[in-house]
Amino acid sequence: MLVVEQNGLKYLTFERFGNVTHGIFSRHGGVSNNHATSLNVGGTVGDEPGSVLANKQILFGALGKNTSSMFDCWQVHGPDYVLANSPHTAASHTNPREIRADALLTANPDVTLFMRFADCTPVLLYDPVRRVVGIAHAGWQGTVKHAASNLVRGFTHIFGSDPGDIQAVIGPSIGPCHYEVGHQVIEQVITSYGRKANELLQESAHGKAHFNMWAANEYDLRNAGVEHIELAGICTACHTNDWFSHRAEKGRTGRFGVIMALPEGME
Ligand SMILES: [Zn+2]
């Protein structure tokens, strides 16, 4: 994992993704000057629409991409993936026909996958053999619905990927140190992960259950046959100076952006 600092931006890249254009962007380097300071890309958090647009342009521009290549969607905490064959830039929660998905994949270098996070777990996938990239958005709901392994199945079903070829990154999200959960979540983790749930739900010093979404998503990916997995190991709630955290900032925060695109000009 590399931390890149450039023009006020600070973002993570991963050597295992080779020449894939990608970044997990911290909150630094944008134009928002409010509770969503500063590189907020969330359109539903009370930030100025003009600032959100400018931030998207900054983020894409930093990696040499145009926002016209963006594939955006309405993230709804579900298990479903969508094949992003061509750019889709009009994402808006006010548009009833908006594409709803929590995982995207593409083999088209003209498409830049884009998703937003603030505590939910970003899962980034790259198959260097079939030349496919994908991102999943896995909060507790996406994690118990197996959004990450569903995305692996998308790679397999659509592009014939061998999960053993896939390189995976589990990005910054709320960590086991901070993610206290209640009965509703506990029950669904047990239903979804069976005996493994004992390890995924750890008891804090105060006797509360903490859900380890990092370990859950790693387990989910391994069950789907993915072997090459890197964990960023960064808790967003521990590091609100760098990352937006819905939990730690009590909902008054922004969303950070993750993008992924295949290099252009490849056969
Ligand atoms: Zn923490």
Residues whose N, C-alpha, C, O or C-beta is under 5 A from the ligand:
A	BS01	ZN	G175 C177 H178 C235 A237 C238
